[in-house]
Amino acid sequence: MAVQVEKKEKNMAVITVTVPAEDFAKAMKETYNREKGRYSLPGFRKGHAPQKMIEQFYGKGVFFEGAVNSCINKTYADAAKESGLDIVSRPEIDVTQVEAGKDLIYTATVAVKPDVTLGEYKGIEVQKADMTVTDQDVEDAVKRELEKDSRLVMVTDRAAQDGDTVKIDFDGSVDGVAFDGGKGENYPLQLGSGSFIPGFEEQIVGHSAGDAFDVEVTFPEDYHAKELAGKAAVFKTVLHEIQTREVPELNDAYADDKGFDSAEAFREDVKQKLADAKAKSAAAANENAVIGKVVENAQIELPEPMIETQVEQMIDDYARRMQSQGLQLDQYMEYTGMTMDKLKEQFHPQAVRNLKTRLTLEKVVEAENIEVSEDAIDAEIKRMAEQYKVDFEKMKEFMTEDDKKNISMDLKIQEAVDFLVAEAKLV
């Protein structure tokens, strides 16, 4: 196998791979043995016709595709390694010579890792995130805590109000014809939640338990069920019951139930937790601001195939998260009207930000000669082993050198982030 490399503009390169004629012939033979059962020739039992006879009958190139794919699969990884390029995209393969008795020649067009020119990165000046906890913040947080212990109680002495939870029967129709999904019995609905068609919940407000009435609405123009979009509908509705949420009062008795000496002690605990959360959030905001400025000051030319590869990885991760929640990506796209092109367009800006951030931080690691110890790497592997409930030694044994290099770089990048924040001026 011979490998040639030609570097192109915009961090692209073309790898030309020449597979010797004898290796291509061997791949042709292997393809014939694998595929001969597909072909029938007069005078031969299926799968027993000689290779040359099949090629004469079906054409000389009948086994080319299988042989070419086999050669590429066997040679590309070694060719990529031999090229010495830091490849950051899937290859775009183009076969330039394929002929029996001759060398197989193909090219692989790839994106290579772009270099980064750092701008100003030490002493970056950013506005310090606000860590102030106001009295209103505390009151709101206390209210949220109390609402966790709230309970629904039946309402019998008034009509439904915004915020109530009601149970209703409804039966919808468009031009007098019922439609799929338009009927429900004893359906629980929180008024004001916006979970029903716009205008539906507002027309329940003011009615009392036992009332039967019509709700008239119009489906939005962008409604997911195309046959209903923009149509006027009538829902015959029966209101069975009304419930309201009863929130406990913050007093010493409530605080005692929660393990505090007094209502004031409970409030102080809420305030401290809120302060801790705000401090953590502010630290993250400061970090993001500093990194964002460093990335903004750097010069990077990202090759489009690198971005495309990142987008595909992000979509794969997104699909796995959806699958863990019981929803397939194609089902989601069908339901929402999303297309793969739109999804890629949606992820594109974030992919660019992720790549620029990672590459810039790697350059800071290089510029500042940041290193991490073997003990730090082992500690990270141990943390991962505990997370996945795997024995530490087994986890370490299963890891490749590339895995360890990736862990090392991740730790170095975190060191770089800490360095940049420590050097920054928060004003």
Buried (B, 14 or more C-beta within 10 A) or exposed (E): BEBEBEEEEEBBBBBBBBBBBEBBBBBBEBBBEEBBEEBEBEEBEEEEBEBEBBBEBBEEEBBBEBBBBBBBEEBBEEBBEBBEBEBBBEBEBEBEEBEBEEBBBBBBBBBBBBEBEBBEBBEBEBEEBEBEBEEEBBEEBBEEBBEEEEEEEEBEEEBBBEEBBBBBBBBBBBEEEEBEEBBBEEBEBBBEEEEBBEEBBBBBBEBEBEBEEEBEBBBEEEBEEEEBEEBEBBBBBBBBBBBBEEEBEBEBEBBBEEEBEEBEBBBEBBBEEBBEEBEEEBEEBBBBBBBBBBBEBBEBEBBEBBBBBBBBEBBEEBBEEBEEEEEEBEEBBEEEEBEEEEBBEBBBEEBBEBBBBBBBBBBBBEEBEBEBEEEBBBEBBBEBBEEEEBEBEEBBEEBEEEEBEEBBBBBBBBBBBEBBBEBBEBE
